[in-house]
Amino acid sequence: MGIVAGLDSAPDFTRIVVCDADSGTVLKQGYAPHPVDHSPGTGRPSDVDPQNWLLSLGEAAGGGLLEGVQAIGVSAQANALVPLDSQGNTVRPAMVGADKRTQVAAADLIDALGGREAWAQAVGSVPQAAHPVTKLRWLARTEPENAARTAMLLQAHDWLVWQLLGRPVRRTTDRGGASGTGYWAAATGGYRPDLVELALGHQTLLPEVIGPAEAAGATPEGLLISAGTGETMAAAFGLGIGLGDAVVSLGASGSVMAVHPEALYDPNGMITALADATGMHLPVVTTLNAVRALRGTAELLGLPDLESLSDLAMKSTPGSHGLVLLPYLEGERTPNLPHTAGTLSGLRRESMKAEHLARAAFEGMLCGLADALDVMRGRGVEVRRVFLLGQAAELPAVQAAAPSLFGAQVVVPQPADYAAIGAARQAAWALGVSQGTLDPRTPPVWQGAAAQVLEPGDDLAVGQAVRQQFVSVREQIHPGAFRM
């Protein structure tokens, strides 16, 4: 069919993979960091000049990397808001990431619509500091002149696609990106302009939401540009997850996402109802504490790194001799306990050893993520296997405990640029549809990620006993926190 490219514009760098469109084999790769931003008004890490994304893209694509490529897919960081004026120029630097400036605005919006359940029912998610709708509220309250000039709203991947196409009149996005804005509902497939007005003070133009296999357009040279999508959706597409699969991501915080045929409505707001890059849905549950609990424990024990903490934990046994760590060090979102703190329970003379505390940290982190998986299962999401991502996924203490605590087969993929690969797969799909060789309802079948597969086996009963120990302590300290 040809050669395609996928580019991932992450917060700090751009990665490009060039792939065979039929098999997904990676042929070439490019990388470039984002330049240091010295533009006026960008003194905060949450403010970024979008031109930096283009500069990084150009550097990553240097040396003829894209020679022979027939289609490009774009993945980019989630929740980056690019406000444009009526001429298509940026009103101010893009607002990116989980911007702490907007926390008050998030609470303000929740109250303005009548509470968390009202938002969950409207768009499948409750405003958080990172959401574009929340950033609009902050803009209206803090920079009213810029808010008044805002005539069009794009996200990072929308803006990059538009730039690659030469800034045409038509501006597009995809279902995945739109579902993270806070003003598009995955359940209905439509925008809520009234929520834009509630946040910003007036309505604006919004990009057209196109289908997963549609092309956003073509360059004058005939290079096809696919719809693009957010990093989360692109990584899921690059991994090749489908119904029955969940992905647990171990960062400082944690997240659980799964493929589901329907948008999920969760009145408590624990589930964010995103759309995926294939026409299905991608419910996500996040925790505020994952690897940060491991790092904190390593520092407490005077250990230099997580590998040392893992080695120490392996000297203990499942259940950590009765020690239970509720790892809510930064408050917690799942369950919704924003002002709580962590708890260490079960201290007895025989349990007061470094190896038991080390193991309790791993078990506490994984039990917290198992709680998130149970939120999904409680809403009818089938979870037969769990893809485990992040550097901590390679640690022996994680791999030893995760299958039995999650109650499922665990797959640990080899590290790769899955978001860029997912963007390339989207480009291959759009290219195949344009050539008449692929069905717009069925993405191309690419070779799966190389991975290590871990089975719960005979440890399943032991893992469930450890879970019950964790749940008992959680219910004692935070009774009713998981009413669903």
Order of alpha helices (4+ residues) and beta strands (2+ residues): beta-beta-beta-beta-alpha-beta-beta-beta-alpha-alpha-alpha-alpha-beta-alpha-beta-alpha-beta-beta-alpha-beta-beta-beta-beta-alpha-beta-beta-beta-beta-alpha-alpha-beta-beta-alpha-beta-alpha-beta-alpha-beta-alpha
